[in-house]
Amino acid sequence: MHFTSEQHLDDSVLERQFTLGEIPGILWTPASASAPAPLILLGHPPLGLRKMYPRLVARAQHSAAQGFASATIELPGSGDRPRWPAAEQARADLRRAMEAGEPVSDEIVDALILPLVEKAVPEWQATLDALLPLPEIGGPVGYSGGVISIGIRLAVVEPRIVAAGFFAGSFVPRAMFEEARQVTIPLHVLLQWDDEGNDRQAALDLFDAFGSKEKSLYANMGGHTGVPQFAGDAAAQFFTRHLK
């Protein structure tokens, strides 16, 4: 891991950009922490870190106020990383189906999500390998947001992640429902009830499939971008319970 820049945000958060091989990322730590901080991995959709930065830094600052470090990485094929022709084709197929008002087929969802999961999850694990030895970072680790299928796979294969907050707002391949049954860590799932791009029943079926004994579904009225402020507060309380 190589840190490429650093800056203080409002004297309360230290932001450092890094590269891990070809993978760009950002680490945020509480500037005044007197002990190693628990870590939250901030997932995000494959729109590029530059586009997602305002939302990510807001989440990181909120987490730092609760005493957490947080980190994110650029997803494969996104941002400044090399283009991924298969992913570009899948996104184009998705746009065509949605613009035509047609159902999004299982084939499109599989092509869009499954290869991304296969590539992204090992990169998240390599990021953990690099971050956890830092003196300012301590366990345990949580995962928050982003492509829910990536979160599901991480929750199954990565024992260092002990709790996860999922956003039920992305397409989920049918194969991931079986993996969801293998998830056993505590879950906090946020669902926007009127999310125009989300199949509500599929989100409810996925929640039902999770094998966790402790799982909570927080449903709010409104569309994809209408998440209320208090929803973030509830997620922070969830991570405080399980990471501290």
N, C-alpha and C positions, 0 to 999 in steps of 0.2 A: 504494500500500500504506500502510495506517495501523495502527500498533501501538497496541493498546488496553490492554495490561497487561504487566507483567514481574515475574518472581520468580526467585530463585536456588534450585536444588534441590541440597541437600547441598554447597553452595559449589563444586560442580564443573560445573554445567550452568546456563546462563541460558535460561529459558523465556519466550518472548514470544508473546502472542496477537495476531493481526492480523486485519484485514479487507481484502479486495481486491474493491472494489465490494460486491456482496452476499455474497461468499464468505468465511466465517470460516476461519481457519487457525491453526496453531501452528508456531513456529520454535524449535528447540533448538540452542544452540551451546555448545561447550566453554568454560567460563568462563576458563580459563587459557591459551587458545590464543594463541600469539605470532605466528601467520601465518594467512592466510585458510585456512579448512578446506574440504575436499571436502564435497559435499552429497549426502545420501541422501534421496530422496522416499519417505515411508512411506505405502504404500497400506493400505487397510482395507476391510472389507465395508460396505455401506450401512446401518449400524445406528445411526449418529449418533456424533459425536465425544465427547459426554459418556459414552455407554456404552462406547466403545472406549478412552477416555482411559487407564485403568490399564495396558492392554497397550501402547498407543502410547508412553506415557512410559517404560515399562520398556525398550522397544526403543530409544528415543531416548537414554536414559542409557547403555545398553550401547554404542551407536554413539559417543557422546561420549567414552567411555573409550578408544575406538580412535582418537580424533582427528577424528571426523566431525561435521559439523553435520547436522541432519535437520529435515524439515518435512512437514506434512500439511495437507490442506484438507478441509472438509466436502463430501461428494459431493452432487450435485444431488438434491433431493427428500428429503434426510435431515436429521436433527437439527432445528435451528430454521429451516432454509430452507423456502420455500413447498412445500406438498405438490404432488405430481406425480400426477394422477389415473391416467394410464396405467400408471405404475410401481406404484401401489397396487393396481390391478386385476391386474397380472401377479403381484405377490406373493401376492394372495389366491388366484389360480388355482394357483400353486405349492403353497401350503399345503393347498388342497383335494386336489390330486393326491397329495401325500405322506401326508396323513392317511388317505386312502382306500387307500393302498398301490398306487396306480396308477403306471405309468411317466410320467415328466415328458416331455411332448411337445416336439418341436422348436419348435412354435409358441409355447409358454409360455417356453422358454429364449430364443428370439429377442426376444420382447416384453419380457422381463425385462432382458436384457443389452445388446442392440444400441443402443437409444436411450440407455442410460446411458453407453456408450462414446462415442457421438457428442457428448454434452453434457460429459462429464467430461474428456476428453483436451484440448480447447482450454483448459479452466480450469487444468489442470496446466501447460500451456505458458505461460499468462499468469502463473502463479505463479513459474515459472522466470524469466520476463522481469523480474519484480519483485525476486526474491531475489538473482540473480547479481550485480547491480551493488553490493550491500552490501559494505562493505570487509572484513567478517569472513567472507564466503563466497567460496570460490574453486572452480574446476573441478578435476577433472571431476565429473560427476553420475551417481549410480546410482539405480535404482528398486527398491523392496523390498516384496513382499507385496501384499495387497489382492485385488481382483477381477482374475483373471489376464488376462481379455480387455482390460481397460484397459491393463495392462502390455504386452501384445502390441502394441496399437495405438501406444502411446508408443514402444516399441522400434523400430517401423517408421518413424514420421514425425518423431521428435524426435532430431536428430543430437547434441544436447548430452548425451544419456544414453548412456553408454559401456558399462554393464554392468547386469544386472538379476537380482534374486533373486525367483523366483516361488513361490507356494504353490499346489500342484495340488489345490485343494479347493473349486472353484466350478464352476458350470455354464458350458459353453463352446459358443456357437453354432457350427454347422458352418461358417459363413462365416469364422470366425476361424481355422480350420485352414489356409486358403489364405494368410491374412495371416501365420500362424506361419512359413510357408516363406520369407517375406521377412525374417525376423529374422536378423541376422548378428552381433549383439553377443554377448559372452560371457554365458552363462546358468548360474545355480545354481537348480535346481528341487527343491523339497522336497515329498515325497509321503508322507502317512500311509497305510500299507498297508491298514489296516482302517477308513478313514474312512467312517462310516456314510452320509454324504451325498454321497459322491463315487464316480463311475463309474471304477474303477481302470483298466479297459482303455482308456477314453477318455483318461484322463490319460497313459497310456503311449503311445497313438497320437499325442497332441498333442506329447509330448516328441520322438517320432520325427520329427514334421513340422517342428520348428524347423530353420531353415537355418543356424544358428550352427555354426562349426567347433569352437568350444570350448563344450561344454554338459555339465553334470554333473547326474545324477539322484541325490538322496539320499532313499532310502526307509527309513522306520522303522516298526516294528510299532506298532500302537495306533490309536486313533480320532482324530477331528478335533481334540480338545483335549488329546491326549496327546503333544504334541511334546516330545521330550527336550531338556534344557538344552544338551547338546553339539551339537544341531542349530543352535542360535544361534551357537555358537562357530565352526562350520564356515562359516556364512554370513558372519560377521565376517572370517574369513580370506580368503574370496572377494573381498569388497569391498576389503580391504587390498591384495590383489594388483593389483586393477584401478583403484583410485582414488588410490593413492599411488605 
